[in-house]
Amino acid sequence: MPQTSRPYRNGVSVQRFWELVEAARVSAVDPADADSVGRRARELLDEMPVDEVAALARAEWELRARSYRVDLWGAAYLINGGCSDDGFEYFRGWLMAQGRDVFERAVADPDTLADVPAVREGLDLEAEDMFGVANSAYWDRTGHAPTDTAVYPRLGALWNFDDEDERRRRLPRLDAVVE
């Protein structure tokens, strides 16, 4: 059952987080490589005042919570040929590195990932360097996590990601492009 989107609690910081991602994408050594984007985002975070990094870490947690969804996990499982809980986090790191538009579309409807070229190329889509980048930057500078972080929602019942009929029913476009 799809979850409904909630408005961002921390709108200004979320917008600033997406600006950070875009700046990292534009200036990364390889903008198509999500880990390269993550490393560049980390460099940019290291140049910011610690209070701004804290705000961005809270915004990042909010985005992580919004993307913690069974249907998106099913899409990650299909795309990557399997997906552990850590793999799902790193997939969501890859998703954040794609920028706001791709992220928002995928959270609203994971089947839209069928339109993303990297998905169609059959690559393993994970970015450990991007997942938690702001939280990690804050932790490294202060020795603790930022306060007021989002809490993951209840995930709900998982469906059998290996069931081809169920996968076709839930993610028809994605199933057609991922082999």
Secondary structure, DSSP 8 states (H G I E B T S, - for coil): --------SSHHHHHHHHHHHHHHHHHSS-TT-HHHHHHHHHHHHHTS-HHHHHHHHHHHHHHHHHT--HHHHHHHHHHHT---HHHHHHHHHHHHHT-HHHHHHHHH-GGGGGG-HHHHTT-----TTTTTHHHHHHHHHHSS--SS------------TT-HHHHHHHSHHHHHH--
